[in-house]
Amino acid sequence: MMKKQVLIVEDNLDLADNTKDLLEAEGYEVCAILDSDERIEDVLFEKSPSVILLDIHLSGNSNGIDIAHNIRERFSIPVVFFTSSSDKETIEKVKEISPDGYIIKPFTKDTLVTTLALAMSNFENKNTDRVSELIFQDKVIKGSIYIRDKGYLKKVAIQEIDWIKADGSYTHISTGKNTVYTLRNVLKDVLNKLPSILFCKVNKAYIVNLDKIDALNSKEIIINEQVIPVGRNYYQNILSRLNQVTR
């Protein structure tokens, strides 16, 4: 049975490390510790954690509430705030997010573990049919992006995309055996226009449409006879994402 993965976003590294130790002692796996919003989307695509433990007040320009807003817009994942703030102004802002949990620092191991377990359980029960609903929503079935091709903006249906490949400052998008579009955009810009639940990172360069996978093993994925290598640390996450799509 795969361990539940937790993403910790906390700029107090000592606290983050201590929290990691507490969680791992309880059977969780901390997939990453971040101190800002800089790599959050990359981690969410690569690791697909079960829950995010998010501090509200981060150093620099990052803000946990803004980060939570962005996560809510693009990803289906429970968010638990842990913070030393319990003032009225902060609580009012937090209410707009409707977080799946709220932990006041300092906290005990029991509070941490119980809050995370309830957050994931409630979120899963609330979203049992989430995948099916998303697949049938207009933004997925009828959704499309426009790709510049030979002087035109060509409409490409999202569900027709097989895979996406990063190539420096360019991104290649395949919609069939012989159709590959090249965009002058970095991969992150392209992903911002796509529903995260259908796309999964399978190595450092490739992201695939989970619904288009014909076959796979721990070393490669086959989509429309195209063989795409699977990164060494990506296979288990791919399997967990496939289970989400097919359950």
Sequence and secondary structure as in RCSB ss.txt:
>XXXX:A:sequence
MMKKQVLIVEDNLDLADNTKDLLEAEGYEVCAILDSDERIEDVLFEKSPSVILLDIHLSGNSNGIDIAHNIRERF
SIPVVFFTSSSDKETIEKVKEISPDGYIIKPFTKDTLVTTLALAMSNFENKNTDRVSELIFQDKVIKGSIYIRDK
GYLKKVAIQEIDWIKADGSYTHISTGKNTVYTLRNVLKDVLNKLPSILFCKVNKAYIVNLDKIDALNSKEIIINE
QVIPVGRNYYQNILSRLNQVTR
>XXXX:A:secstr
    EEEEE S HHHHHHHHHHHHHTT EEEEEESSSTTHHHHHHHH  SEEEE SB STT BHHHHHHHHHHH 
   EEEEES   HHHHHHHHHH  SEEEESS  HHHHHHHHHHHHHHHHHHTTTHHHHHHHSHHHHT EEEEEET
TEEEEEEGGG  EEEEETTEEEEEEETTEEEEESS HHHHHTTS GGGEEE SSSEEEEGGG  EE SSEEEETT
EEEE  TTTHHHHHHHHHHHH 
